[in-house]
Amino acid sequence: MKRFVSFFLMIYVGVLPALAQAKPEVIPPGNWAKVEALARGADISVRLLSGDRLRGEFLDLGIDAISIREDAQERLFPRKGVAEIQLFGVARRSHRNLVLGTVTGALGGMLLSVGLYQSRIGMTNLGVEAAAMGAIGAGAGAGIGCLVDRAHQGSEVIYRAPAKR
């Protein structure tokens, strides 16, 4: 029993955090493609080369400028003066909570079956019951983790100006 618990605890504490790390998305400097794909009304923040940051609603994209509405006022910023554009309200693409929920649920189900087996409450074959309870727990944990992942919304940098040489 101790070996069983220590094995899964070692996997849960030692291996799982390394697998669940979110990989940052690298934005190539000067790539304007994600800005061109913005939907009208998107909540964005524009940081200018001067250091000022303005947040507002995306209105339009011209040939060399971006237009946003900030405080009921339309503002136009030339592309050459924009240092960074950030999009808000983006669902995170990390599956960290899904993975954590699956492993936690599976481990919890297996440990519950071991506890029930030791207390002799209607359990006769530990291997089969542990696998079944682990699968049920993994499914429940995955469902909860998926819901938590969908609930988290963050921001994403969609444009970064190329570095000056």
N, C-alpha and C positions, 0 to 999 in steps of 0.2 A: 504494500500500500504506500509506504513512504517513497519508494522508488518511482512509483506511478505519479504521485503528486509532484515530487521534485523534478521529474523529467518534464512535465507540462509547465511547471513554474519556470524552469530554465528556458524553455522555448518562448514562453510568454514575455518574460523580462529581458532575455538576451537577444532574441532573433527578431521578434515582431517590430520593435521600434525602428530597426534599420530598414525593414521592408516597407514600413508605412510612411517614410519620409516623403514629403511633397517635393517634387522636382520643380525648381523655378523655371518659368518660361523666359527665354532670352529674346529680347526685342532687338532686331538689327537696327542700329542707328540710322536714321534717315528714311526708314520704311514708312510710307504714307498710306499703305494699302488698308490697314485696319481703320484708319480715319475715314477713308473713302467708303467703307462699308457701314459706317455709323447710321443708325436709324434716327430719323427726325424726332426730337423730343428726348433723346438719351441724356442722362445726367452725367455731365463731364466736368473736368477741371482742366484748365489751361494754365500752365506755368510758362511765363515769358522769360526770355534771356535776361531781362532786367531783374528777375527774381520775384516779380509779382505773380500771385496765383489767384485766378478767378474761377469760380464754380458757377455753372449755369446749365441751361438747357440747350442742346445742340440744335441749331436752326438750319444751316446750310453750309456747303463747302464750295467755294469758288475755285478758280484756276490756281491761285496762289494765296488763298486766305480762308480762314474758318470763321464762321459767324455763330455766336452764342447769345442767349438771352440771360442776362444777369440783373436781378432786381427790376424786372419789367422793362429793361432797357436793352436794345440790341447793340451788340458790340462786334466789331470786325477786327480780326488779328491776322496780319500777314504771316505766311508760313515761315519766312526767314527770321521772324521775331519770336517764334514759338520754340521753347526748350523741351516741353513735355506735355502730353495729353493723357489724362487718366480717365477711365470709364468706371462709373460706379454702378452698383446693383448687379454685379456679375456673380452668377452662381459659381462657387468654387469647384474646380475640377479634381480635387483631391478625393481619393477614396479611403482616406485614413480611418474615418469613423466606421466605414463599412468593414474594413479589414479587422479593426479592433473589436467591433461588435460580433463578427463571425467567430473569431478566435475565443473571445470571452464567453460567448454563448456555448460553443462546443466544449470548452473546458469546464464551464459550470454544469452542463448537462452530464458530462462524464463523471465529474466529482459527485454530483447528486446520485448517480446510479451506484457509485462505489459505496456511498454512505447508506443507501437503501439496501444494498447487498449485504453489507456488514451488519445491519440491524435486522436482517432476515424478514423484511416486509415484502413478501410476494415475489422476490427475485430469485431465479434459479440459475441463470447462465450469465455471469458477469460480462463476458466479452460481447455478447449480442445486445444485452441491455445498455451497456456503456456506449456501443456504437449507435444504437437507436436514440438514446437520450442526447448524445453528442450531436447527432444530425438535427434533431429537433431544436436543441439549443443554438446550433449554428444558424439555422434558418431564422429563428426569432432574433438573434443578435444581428444578423445581416439586415433584416428588415428595419430594426431600430437604427442601426448605423446608417443605412441609406436615407432614412427620414431626416436624421441629424445632418447628414451631408447636404441634402437639398435645402435645409433651412438656413444654412450659413451662406450669407452673401457678402461679398467683399468688393474690392476694386482691382482693376488691371491697368497697367500702363500700356497704352496702345501705340504711342509714338514717343520717340526720344530723338532729339536733334543730333546730327553727327558732331563729333568732337572737332573743335577748331584746331587746325594744324599750324 
